[in-house]
Amino acid sequence: MSKIKIAELFYSIQGEGRYMGVPSVFLRTFGCNFSCRGFGMSRGELSTEADDIATVAFHFNKYEELPLVSTGCDSYASWHPEFKDLSPMLTTDAIADRIMEILPNNEWQDEHLVITGGEPLLGWQRAYPDLLDHPEMAGLKEITFETNGTQQLTPEFREYLHDWVGNGFDNEITFSVSAKLPASGEKWEDAIKPEIVCTYEEVGTAYLKLVVATEEDIKDAERAVEQFRKAGFEGHIYLMPVGGVESVYTLNARSVALAAMKRGWRYSDRLQVPLFKNEWGT
Ligand code: SF4
């Protein structure tokens, strides 16, 4: 039986993108190929918040005890090696059982499953079929992978997803691709991978969700969209304000919405910030 290292597993409202407002189970896998220390920082500077917390990691026994950050990756504990012990390796049986426990009626109704991270399309692709084929997952109709769009689907997983969509009348796969612009602190050539994201469109709906806070970020977003379109990407484009604490977020939301409108793009809120203050498990 397959196992997945799970950083968080919780039930909440999807706060971002296409399924904003939909009740959702969030499966946050451990591990990421990026660290995105640039969010919320001046261009060229990198946040040390996660690393500073990591120096006292021994103080924290569970996720809910970890401090929230206002700069860098807001889910740092899902990839930072110092927090790996907070993420248990669970069998797909145990994960399916836990999902049944947290669903309101202990069965799938209108809820959707969000597989997020970290970066959920790293090695765990080999384990998802075991989970999705579990009898307790039979009522599930909609899945979103929240990915940074740098990981190829393996041929086996691509085929599996293709069949999963074909096997159910209403089954839908979505790739919410948060391609990392330079404001994240990651390098353009490592982060902007249109040729990979185009392959996601062969098995489901894919859209770009670009996080911006400044005019410079919006210029980067335009450049990225141009590259994606040139490669044949057909999905929608969302602009989303930078995350972190509410004070940072509210400064950005209106100008980001106006920038999206001006270009005929979509705006994505981060409902988890005003609703739940971006706490762990939301
Ligand atoms: S890709 Fe996402 S999870 Fe990974 S470091 Fe960046 S923001 Fe965090």
py3Dmol code that shows the C-alpha trace and the ligand (Angstrom):
import py3Dmol

protein = """\
ATOM      1  CA  MET A   1       0.000   0.000   0.000  1.00  0.00           C
ATOM      2  CA  SER A   2       1.287   3.479  -0.891  1.00  0.00           C
ATOM      3  CA  LYS A   3       2.175   6.129   1.661  1.00  0.00           C
ATOM      4  CA  ILE A   4       2.209   9.919   1.427  1.00  0.00           C
ATOM      5  CA  LYS A   5       3.986  12.339   3.760  1.00  0.00           C
ATOM      6  CA  ILE A   6       1.167  14.624   4.842  1.00  0.00           C
ATOM      7  CA  ALA A   7       1.873  18.118   6.125  1.00  0.00           C
ATOM      8  CA  GLU A   8      -1.802  18.959   6.715  1.00  0.00           C
ATOM      9  CA  LEU A   9      -5.189  17.364   6.092  1.00  0.00           C
ATOM     10  CA  PHE A  10      -8.172  19.557   6.840  1.00  0.00           C
ATOM     11  CA  TYR A  11     -11.628  20.639   5.748  1.00  0.00           C
ATOM     12  CA  SER A  12     -12.261  24.283   4.827  1.00  0.00           C
ATOM     13  CA  ILE A  13     -13.551  26.615   2.120  1.00  0.00           C
ATOM     14  CA  GLN A  14     -11.411  26.973  -0.974  1.00  0.00           C
ATOM     15  CA  GLY A  15     -10.308  30.594  -0.808  1.00  0.00           C
ATOM     16  CA  GLU A  16      -8.640  30.988  -4.206  1.00  0.00           C
ATOM     17  CA  GLY A  17      -9.182  30.535  -7.921  1.00  0.00           C
ATOM     18  CA  ARG A  18     -11.845  28.662  -9.824  1.00  0.00           C
ATOM     19  CA  TYR A  19     -13.393  26.903  -6.811  1.00  0.00           C
ATOM     20  CA  MET A  20     -13.402  29.909  -4.476  1.00  0.00           C
ATOM     21  CA  GLY A  21     -16.118  29.349  -1.840  1.00  0.00           C
ATOM     22  CA  VAL A  22     -16.463  25.598  -2.438  1.00  0.00           C
ATOM     23  CA  PRO A  23     -16.226  23.338   0.636  1.00  0.00           C
ATOM     24  CA  SER A  24     -13.039  21.393   0.190  1.00  0.00           C
ATOM     25  CA  VAL A  25     -10.780  18.800   1.731  1.00  0.00           C
ATOM     26  CA  PHE A  26      -7.171  19.981   1.615  1.00  0.00           C
ATOM     27  CA  LEU A  27      -4.445  17.394   1.416  1.00  0.00           C
ATOM     28  CA  ARG A  28      -1.125  19.195   1.830  1.00  0.00           C
ATOM     29  CA  THR A  29       1.818  17.021   0.900  1.00  0.00           C
ATOM     30  CA  PHE A  30       5.311  17.556   2.268  1.00  0.00           C
ATOM     31  CA  GLY A  31       8.165  18.740   0.053  1.00  0.00           C
ATOM     32  CA  CYS A  32       8.770  21.476  -2.493  1.00  0.00           C
ATOM     33  CA  ASN A  33      11.389  22.179  -5.151  1.00  0.00           C
ATOM     34  CA  PHE A  34      11.257  25.927  -4.302  1.00  0.00           C
ATOM     35  CA  SER A  35      11.450  28.030  -1.135  1.00  0.00           C
ATOM     36  CA  CYS A  36       9.966  31.360  -2.400  1.00  0.00           C
ATOM     37  CA  ARG A  37      11.731  33.527   0.168  1.00  0.00           C
ATOM     38  CA  GLY A  38      11.099  36.679  -1.903  1.00  0.00           C
ATOM     39  CA  PHE A  39       7.353  37.133  -1.219  1.00  0.00           C
ATOM     40  CA  GLY A  40       6.589  40.334   0.684  1.00  0.00           C
ATOM     41  CA  MET A  41      10.208  41.531   0.385  1.00  0.00           C
ATOM     42  CA  SER A  42      11.829  44.305  -1.641  1.00  0.00           C
ATOM     43  CA  ARG A  43      13.072  43.048  -4.979  1.00  0.00           C
ATOM     44  CA  GLY A  44      16.347  41.133  -4.523  1.00  0.00           C
ATOM     45  CA  GLU A  45      15.879  40.585  -0.786  1.00  0.00           C
ATOM     46  CA  LEU A  46      14.987  37.249   0.746  1.00  0.00           C
ATOM     47  CA  SER A  47      12.955  36.564   3.862  1.00  0.00           C
ATOM     48  CA  THR A  48      14.609  34.793   6.780  1.00  0.00           C
ATOM     49  CA  GLU A  49      11.363  34.372   8.764  1.00  0.00           C
ATOM     50  CA  ALA A  50      11.019  30.629   8.120  1.00  0.00           C
ATOM     51  CA  ASP A  51      14.699  30.007   8.840  1.00  0.00           C
ATOM     52  CA  ASP A  52      14.482  32.034  12.054  1.00  0.00           C
ATOM     53  CA  ILE A  53      11.529  29.928  13.231  1.00  0.00           C
ATOM     54  CA  ALA A  54      13.442  26.803  12.193  1.00  0.00           C
ATOM     55  CA  THR A  55      16.205  27.613  14.677  1.00  0.00           C
ATOM     56  CA  VAL A  56      13.674  27.025  17.473  1.00  0.00           C
ATOM     57  CA  ALA A  57      11.741  24.253  15.685  1.00  0.00           C
ATOM     58  CA  PHE A  58      12.072  22.020  18.774  1.00  0.00           C
ATOM     59  CA  HIS A  59       9.548  24.280  20.570  1.00  0.00           C
ATOM     60  CA  PHE A  60       6.731  23.191  18.267  1.00  0.00           C
ATOM     61  CA  ASN A  61       4.955  19.855  18.462  1.00  0.00           C
ATOM     62  CA  LYS A  62       2.215  20.457  15.942  1.00  0.00           C
ATOM     63  CA  TYR A  63       1.332  22.727  13.044  1.00  0.00           C
ATOM     64  CA  GLU A  64      -1.165  24.838  14.949  1.00  0.00           C
ATOM     65  CA  GLU A  65       1.615  25.995  17.289  1.00  0.00           C
ATOM     66  CA  LEU A  66       3.817  27.360  14.473  1.00  0.00           C
ATOM     67  CA  PRO A  67       3.978  31.145  13.973  1.00  0.00           C
ATOM     68  CA  LEU A  68       2.385  32.574  10.820  1.00  0.00           C
ATOM     69  CA  VAL A  69       4.773  34.526   8.592  1.00  0.00           C
ATOM     70  CA  SER A  70       4.220  37.756   6.689  1.00  0.00           C
ATOM     71  CA  THR A  71       7.100  37.271   4.218  1.00  0.00           C
ATOM     72  CA  GLY A  72       8.304  34.303   2.188  1.00  0.00           C
ATOM     73  CA  CYS A  73       6.251  31.136   1.638  1.00  0.00           C
ATOM     74  CA  ASP A  74       3.257  31.086   3.991  1.00  0.00           C
ATOM     75  CA  SER A  75       3.257  27.266   4.057  1.00  0.00           C
ATOM     76  CA  TYR A  76       6.966  27.003   4.914  1.00  0.00           C
ATOM     77  CA  ALA A  77       6.458  24.067   7.262  1.00  0.00           C
ATOM     78  CA  SER A  78       5.329  21.933   4.323  1.00  0.00           C
ATOM     79  CA  TRP A  79       8.852  21.904   2.851  1.00  0.00           C
ATOM     80  CA  HIS A  80      11.376  23.240   5.358  1.00  0.00           C
ATOM     81  CA  PRO A  81      13.490  20.257   6.498  1.00  0.00           C
ATOM     82  CA  GLU A  82      13.478  21.415  10.137  1.00  0.00           C
ATOM     83  CA  PHE A  83       9.698  20.815  10.284  1.00  0.00           C
ATOM     84  CA  LYS A  84       9.616  17.473   8.492  1.00  0.00           C
ATOM     85  CA  ASP A  85       8.847  15.577  11.702  1.00  0.00           C
ATOM     86  CA  LEU A  86       5.523  17.410  11.996  1.00  0.00           C
ATOM     87  CA  SER A  87       4.396  15.695   8.764  1.00  0.00           C
ATOM     88  CA  PRO A  88       3.594  11.996   9.271  1.00  0.00           C
ATOM     89  CA  MET A  89       3.965   9.412   6.524  1.00  0.00           C
ATOM     90  CA  LEU A  90       0.437   7.984   6.236  1.00  0.00           C
ATOM     91  CA  THR A  91      -0.903   5.034   4.284  1.00  0.00           C
ATOM     92  CA  THR A  92      -3.548   5.805   1.677  1.00  0.00           C
ATOM     93  CA  ASP A  93      -5.977   3.780   3.867  1.00  0.00           C
ATOM     94  CA  ALA A  94      -5.309   6.066   6.823  1.00  0.00           C
ATOM     95  CA  ILE A  95      -5.692   9.168   4.657  1.00  0.00           C
ATOM     96  CA  ALA A  96      -9.027   7.980   3.229  1.00  0.00           C
ATOM     97  CA  ASP A  97     -10.287   7.145   6.749  1.00  0.00           C
ATOM     98  CA  ARG A  98      -9.258  10.575   8.018  1.00  0.00           C
ATOM     99  CA  ILE A  99     -11.017  12.263   5.083  1.00  0.00           C
ATOM    100  CA  MET A 100     -14.239  10.428   5.949  1.00  0.00           C
ATOM    101  CA  GLU A 101     -13.903  11.676   9.538  1.00  0.00           C
ATOM    102  CA  ILE A 102     -13.579  15.335   8.530  1.00  0.00           C
ATOM    103  CA  LEU A 103     -16.264  15.409   5.824  1.00  0.00           C
ATOM    104  CA  PRO A 104     -19.482  16.858   7.347  1.00  0.00           C
ATOM    105  CA  ASN A 105     -21.620  13.789   6.608  1.00  0.00           C
ATOM    106  CA  ASN A 106     -18.734  11.329   6.542  1.00  0.00           C
ATOM    107  CA  GLU A 107     -19.151  10.875   2.816  1.00  0.00           C
ATOM    108  CA  TRP A 108     -18.473  12.870  -0.353  1.00  0.00           C
ATOM    109  CA  GLN A 109     -21.340  15.156  -1.318  1.00  0.00           C
ATOM    110  CA  ASP A 110     -20.561  18.470  -3.027  1.00  0.00           C
ATOM    111  CA  GLU A 111     -17.057  18.824  -1.575  1.00  0.00           C
ATOM    112  CA  HIS A 112     -13.986  18.983  -3.751  1.00  0.00           C
ATOM    113  CA  LEU A 113     -10.505  17.656  -3.043  1.00  0.00           C
ATOM    114  CA  VAL A 114      -7.514  19.992  -3.191  1.00  0.00           C
ATOM    115  CA  ILE A 115      -4.135  18.320  -3.385  1.00  0.00           C
ATOM    116  CA  THR A 116      -1.672  21.016  -2.488  1.00  0.00           C
ATOM    117  CA  GLY A 117       1.743  21.493  -0.956  1.00  0.00           C
ATOM    118  CA  GLY A 118       4.571  22.135  -0.924  1.00  0.00           C
ATOM    119  CA  GLU A 119       4.615  20.919  -4.502  1.00  0.00           C
ATOM    120  CA  PRO A 120       2.123  18.050  -4.817  1.00  0.00           C
ATOM    121  CA  LEU A 121       3.371  16.821  -8.210  1.00  0.00           C
ATOM    122  CA  LEU A 122       6.797  15.780  -6.949  1.00  0.00           C
ATOM    123  CA  GLY A 123       7.200  12.059  -6.202  1.00  0.00           C
ATOM    124  CA  TRP A 124       3.722  11.586  -4.703  1.00  0.00           C
ATOM    125  CA  GLN A 125       2.220  11.131  -8.191  1.00  0.00           C
ATOM    126  CA  ARG A 126       2.945   7.426  -7.795  1.00  0.00           C
ATOM    127  CA  ALA A 127       0.776   7.224  -4.643  1.00  0.00           C
ATOM    128  CA  TYR A 128      -2.325   9.187  -5.692  1.00  0.00           C
ATOM    129  CA  PRO A 129      -3.937   6.368  -7.733  1.00  0.00           C
ATOM    130  CA  ASP A 130      -3.998   4.151  -4.613  1.00  0.00           C
ATOM    131  CA  LEU A 131      -5.719   6.924  -2.689  1.00  0.00           C
ATOM    132  CA  LEU A 132      -8.196   7.890  -5.402  1.00  0.00           C
ATOM    133  CA  ASP A 133      -9.124   4.242  -6.046  1.00  0.00           C
ATOM    134  CA  HIS A 134      -9.879   3.696  -2.356  1.00  0.00           C
ATOM    135  CA  PRO A 135     -13.566   2.693  -1.898  1.00  0.00           C
ATOM    136  CA  GLU A 136     -14.094   5.646   0.483  1.00  0.00           C
ATOM    137  CA  MET A 137     -13.123   8.057  -2.304  1.00  0.00           C
ATOM    138  CA  ALA A 138     -15.747   6.718  -4.700  1.00  0.00           C
ATOM    139  CA  GLY A 139     -18.093   9.729  -4.381  1.00  0.00           C
ATOM    140  CA  LEU A 140     -15.400  12.275  -5.192  1.00  0.00           C
ATOM    141  CA  LYS A 141     -16.043  14.170  -8.445  1.00  0.00           C
ATOM    142  CA  GLU A 142     -13.666  17.130  -8.503  1.00  0.00           C
ATOM    143  CA  ILE A 143      -9.959  17.387  -7.764  1.00  0.00           C
ATOM    144  CA  THR A 144      -7.630  20.373  -7.968  1.00  0.00           C
ATOM    145  CA  PHE A 145      -3.866  20.090  -7.938  1.00  0.00           C
ATOM    146  CA  GLU A 146      -2.374  23.333  -6.647  1.00  0.00           C
ATOM    147  CA  THR A 147       1.014  23.240  -8.322  1.00  0.00           C
ATOM    148  CA  ASN A 148       3.865  25.580  -9.185  1.00  0.00           C
ATOM    149  CA  GLY A 149       3.765  24.174 -12.724  1.00  0.00           C
ATOM    150  CA  THR A 150       7.327  22.890 -12.932  1.00  0.00           C
ATOM    151  CA  GLN A 151       6.719  19.156 -12.632  1.00  0.00           C
ATOM    152  CA  GLN A 152       5.975  16.854 -15.540  1.00  0.00           C
ATOM    153  CA  LEU A 153       3.168  14.366 -15.065  1.00  0.00           C
ATOM    154  CA  THR A 154       4.555  10.859 -15.295  1.00  0.00           C
ATOM    155  CA  PRO A 155       3.133   8.895 -18.243  1.00  0.00           C
ATOM    156  CA  GLU A 156       1.469   6.491 -15.757  1.00  0.00           C
ATOM    157  CA  PHE A 157      -0.196   9.254 -13.755  1.00  0.00           C
ATOM    158  CA  ARG A 158      -1.274  11.134 -16.851  1.00  0.00           C
ATOM    159  CA  GLU A 159      -2.976   7.975 -18.112  1.00  0.00           C
ATOM    160  CA  TYR A 160      -4.545   7.376 -14.702  1.00  0.00           C
ATOM    161  CA  LEU A 161      -6.011  10.908 -14.581  1.00  0.00           C
ATOM    162  CA  HIS A 162      -7.294  10.582 -18.121  1.00  0.00           C
ATOM    163  CA  ASP A 163      -9.158   7.405 -17.112  1.00  0.00           C
ATOM    164  CA  TRP A 164     -10.376   8.972 -13.838  1.00  0.00           C
ATOM    165  CA  VAL A 165     -12.014  11.802 -15.770  1.00  0.00           C
ATOM    166  CA  GLY A 166     -13.471   9.382 -18.307  1.00  0.00           C
ATOM    167  CA  ASN A 167     -14.857   6.994 -15.696  1.00  0.00           C
ATOM    168  CA  GLY A 168     -17.256   9.404 -14.021  1.00  0.00           C
ATOM    169  CA  PHE A 169     -20.031  11.431 -15.581  1.00  0.00           C
ATOM    170  CA  ASP A 170     -19.138  14.665 -13.727  1.00  0.00           C
ATOM    171  CA  ASN A 171     -15.498  13.998 -12.903  1.00  0.00           C
ATOM    172  CA  GLU A 172     -13.217  17.005 -13.287  1.00  0.00           C
ATOM    173  CA  ILE A 173      -9.503  17.553 -12.816  1.00  0.00           C
ATOM    174  CA  THR A 174      -8.165  21.087 -12.414  1.00  0.00           C
ATOM    175  CA  PHE A 175      -4.590  22.316 -12.267  1.00  0.00           C
ATOM    176  CA  SER A 176      -4.334  25.597 -10.418  1.00  0.00           C
ATOM    177  CA  VAL A 177      -0.888  26.666 -11.575  1.00  0.00           C
ATOM    178  CA  SER A 178       0.784  29.278  -9.432  1.00  0.00           C
ATOM    179  CA  ALA A 179       3.795  29.881 -11.679  1.00  0.00           C
ATOM    180  CA  LYS A 180       6.379  31.730  -9.623  1.00  0.00           C
ATOM    181  CA  LEU A 181       7.287  35.205 -10.883  1.00  0.00           C
ATOM    182  CA  PRO A 182      10.616  36.824  -9.847  1.00  0.00           C
ATOM    183  CA  ALA A 183       8.907  38.425  -6.799  1.00  0.00           C
ATOM    184  CA  SER A 184       8.902  34.924  -5.285  1.00  0.00           C
ATOM    185  CA  GLY A 185      12.699  34.952  -5.243  1.00  0.00           C
ATOM    186  CA  GLU A 186      12.867  32.006  -7.666  1.00  0.00           C
ATOM    187  CA  LYS A 187      14.690  32.223 -11.021  1.00  0.00           C
ATOM    188  CA  TRP A 188      12.588  32.777 -14.153  1.00  0.00           C
ATOM    189  CA  GLU A 189      14.173  29.900 -16.070  1.00  0.00           C
ATOM    190  CA  ASP A 190      13.458  27.476 -13.204  1.00  0.00           C
ATOM    191  CA  ALA A 191       9.918  28.679 -12.552  1.00  0.00           C
ATOM    192  CA  ILE A 192       8.253  29.551 -15.867  1.00  0.00           C
ATOM    193  CA  LYS A 193       7.651  26.291 -17.682  1.00  0.00           C
ATOM    194  CA  PRO A 194       4.896  26.764 -20.288  1.00  0.00           C
ATOM    195  CA  GLU A 195       5.717  23.555 -22.134  1.00  0.00           C
ATOM    196  CA  ILE A 196       5.030  21.536 -18.955  1.00  0.00           C
ATOM    197  CA  VAL A 197       1.829  23.363 -18.045  1.00  0.00           C
ATOM    198  CA  CYS A 198       0.481  22.864 -21.580  1.00  0.00           C
ATOM    199  CA  THR A 199       0.609  19.100 -20.984  1.00  0.00           C
ATOM    200  CA  TYR A 200      -1.698  19.506 -17.954  1.00  0.00           C
ATOM    201  CA  GLU A 201      -4.351  20.796 -20.364  1.00  0.00           C
ATOM    202  CA  GLU A 202      -4.344  17.382 -22.032  1.00  0.00           C
ATOM    203  CA  VAL A 203      -5.959  15.792 -18.956  1.00  0.00           C
ATOM    204  CA  GLY A 204      -7.888  18.604 -17.292  1.00  0.00           C
ATOM    205  CA  THR A 205      -8.575  22.292 -16.961  1.00  0.00           C
ATOM    206  CA  ALA A 206      -5.509  24.372 -16.167  1.00  0.00           C
ATOM    207  CA  TYR A 207      -5.315  28.024 -15.236  1.00  0.00           C
ATOM    208  CA  LEU A 208      -2.537  30.370 -14.182  1.00  0.00           C
ATOM    209  CA  LYS A 209      -2.745  32.071 -10.794  1.00  0.00           C
ATOM    210  CA  LEU A 210      -0.060  34.753 -10.683  1.00  0.00           C
ATOM    211  CA  VAL A 211       0.780  36.413  -7.372  1.00  0.00           C
ATOM    212  CA  VAL A 212       1.553  40.122  -7.680  1.00  0.00           C
ATOM    213  CA  ALA A 213       2.116  43.074  -5.363  1.00  0.00           C
ATOM    214  CA  THR A 214       3.758  45.781  -7.491  1.00  0.00           C
ATOM    215  CA  GLU A 215       3.729  47.256 -11.004  1.00  0.00           C
ATOM    216  CA  GLU A 216       6.986  45.417 -11.657  1.00  0.00           C
ATOM    217  CA  ASP A 217       5.291  42.124 -10.754  1.00  0.00           C
ATOM    218  CA  ILE A 218       2.452  42.913 -13.148  1.00  0.00           C
ATOM    219  CA  LYS A 219       4.962  43.510 -15.952  1.00  0.00           C
ATOM    220  CA  ASP A 220       6.487  40.120 -15.103  1.00  0.00           C
ATOM    221  CA  ALA A 221       2.993  38.594 -15.204  1.00  0.00           C
ATOM    222  CA  GLU A 222       2.445  40.038 -18.700  1.00  0.00           C
ATOM    223  CA  ARG A 223       5.758  38.617 -19.873  1.00  0.00           C
ATOM    224  CA  ALA A 224       4.916  35.193 -18.393  1.00  0.00           C
ATOM    225  CA  VAL A 225       1.463  35.154 -19.976  1.00  0.00           C
ATOM    226  CA  GLU A 226       3.012  36.016 -23.332  1.00  0.00           C
ATOM    227  CA  GLN A 227       5.334  33.019 -23.036  1.00  0.00           C
ATOM    228  CA  PHE A 228       2.514  30.702 -21.986  1.00  0.00           C
ATOM    229  CA  ARG A 229       0.285  31.826 -24.852  1.00  0.00           C
ATOM    230  CA  LYS A 230       3.142  31.439 -27.327  1.00  0.00           C
ATOM    231  CA  ALA A 231       3.549  27.853 -26.146  1.00  0.00           C
ATOM    232  CA  GLY A 232      -0.166  27.198 -26.776  1.00  0.00           C
ATOM    233  CA  PHE A 233      -1.554  27.521 -23.254  1.00  0.00           C
ATOM    234  CA  GLU A 234      -5.301  28.185 -23.465  1.00  0.00           C
ATOM    235  CA  GLY A 235      -6.377  28.458 -19.821  1.00  0.00           C
ATOM    236  CA  HIS A 236      -7.636  31.452 -17.879  1.00  0.00           C
ATOM    237  CA  ILE A 237      -5.287  33.900 -16.172  1.00  0.00           C
ATOM    238  CA  TYR A 238      -5.896  34.979 -12.566  1.00  0.00           C
ATOM    239  CA  LEU A 239      -4.058  37.719 -10.739  1.00  0.00           C
ATOM    240  CA  MET A 240      -3.920  37.270  -6.979  1.00  0.00           C
ATOM    241  CA  PRO A 241      -2.520  39.560  -4.275  1.00  0.00           C
ATOM    242  CA  VAL A 242       0.471  38.428  -2.280  1.00  0.00           C
ATOM    243  CA  GLY A 243      -0.439  36.389   0.804  1.00  0.00           C
ATOM    244  CA  GLY A 244       0.706  36.452   4.381  1.00  0.00           C
ATOM    245  CA  VAL A 245      -0.945  38.452   7.109  1.00  0.00           C
ATOM    246  CA  GLU A 246      -4.110  40.464   6.566  1.00  0.00           C
ATOM    247  CA  SER A 247      -2.439  43.887   6.731  1.00  0.00           C
ATOM    248  CA  VAL A 248      -0.150  43.020   3.813  1.00  0.00           C
ATOM    249  CA  TYR A 249      -2.986  41.464   1.848  1.00  0.00           C
ATOM    250  CA  THR A 250      -5.494  44.327   2.158  1.00  0.00           C
ATOM    251  CA  LEU A 251      -2.954  46.830   0.862  1.00  0.00           C
ATOM    252  CA  ASN A 252      -2.779  44.960  -2.409  1.00  0.00           C
ATOM    253  CA  ALA A 253      -6.223  43.604  -3.209  1.00  0.00           C
ATOM    254  CA  ARG A 254      -7.891  46.590  -4.903  1.00  0.00           C
ATOM    255  CA  SER A 255      -4.985  47.515  -7.186  1.00  0.00           C
ATOM    256  CA  VAL A 256      -4.553  43.865  -8.163  1.00  0.00           C
ATOM    257  CA  ALA A 257      -8.252  43.600  -9.032  1.00  0.00           C
ATOM    258  CA  LEU A 258      -8.026  46.760 -11.161  1.00  0.00           C
ATOM    259  CA  ALA A 259      -4.915  45.456 -12.925  1.00  0.00           C
ATOM    260  CA  ALA A 260      -6.718  42.187 -13.733  1.00  0.00           C
ATOM    261  CA  MET A 261      -9.775  44.027 -15.081  1.00  0.00           C
ATOM    262  CA  LYS A 262      -7.632  46.242 -17.291  1.00  0.00           C
ATOM    263  CA  ARG A 263      -6.151  43.198 -19.032  1.00  0.00           C
ATOM    264  CA  GLY A 264      -9.331  41.124 -19.241  1.00  0.00           C
ATOM    265  CA  TRP A 265      -7.879  38.650 -16.744  1.00  0.00           C
ATOM    266  CA  ARG A 266      -9.596  37.204 -13.689  1.00  0.00           C
ATOM    267  CA  TYR A 267      -9.036  38.276 -10.115  1.00  0.00           C
ATOM    268  CA  SER A 268      -8.587  35.760  -7.361  1.00  0.00           C
ATOM    269  CA  ASP A 269      -9.107  36.681  -3.761  1.00  0.00           C
ATOM    270  CA  ARG A 270      -7.589  34.791  -0.827  1.00  0.00           C
ATOM    271  CA  LEU A 271     -10.730  34.247   1.201  1.00  0.00           C
ATOM    272  CA  GLN A 272      -8.829  32.308   3.851  1.00  0.00           C
ATOM    273  CA  VAL A 273      -7.196  35.589   4.923  1.00  0.00           C
ATOM    274  CA  PRO A 274     -10.301  37.675   5.812  1.00  0.00           C
ATOM    275  CA  LEU A 275     -12.295  34.585   6.887  1.00  0.00           C
ATOM    276  CA  PHE A 276      -9.701  32.723   8.918  1.00  0.00           C
ATOM    277  CA  LYS A 277      -6.669  35.057   9.216  1.00  0.00           C
ATOM    278  CA  ASN A 278      -4.671  32.562   7.147  1.00  0.00           C
ATOM    279  CA  GLU A 279      -4.291  30.266  10.173  1.00  0.00           C
ATOM    280  CA  TRP A 280      -2.968  26.732   9.772  1.00  0.00           C
ATOM    281  CA  GLY A 281      -5.728  24.294   8.827  1.00  0.00           C
ATOM    282  CA  THR A 282      -7.675  26.869   6.816  1.00  0.00           C
TER     283      THR A 282
END
"""
ligand_1 = """\
8
SF4
S 6.162 26.775 -4.618
Fe 4.480 27.173 -3.149
S 4.848 25.746 -1.423
Fe 6.734 25.819 -2.661
S 7.948 27.349 -1.588
Fe 6.839 28.409 -3.256
S 4.969 29.193 -2.309
Fe 5.845 27.673 -0.915
"""
view = py3Dmol.view(width=600, height=400)
view.addModel(protein, "pdb")
view.setStyle({"model": 0}, {"cartoon": {"style": "trace"}})
view.addModel(ligand_1, "xyz")
view.setStyle({"model": 1}, {"stick": {}})
view.zoomTo()
view.show()
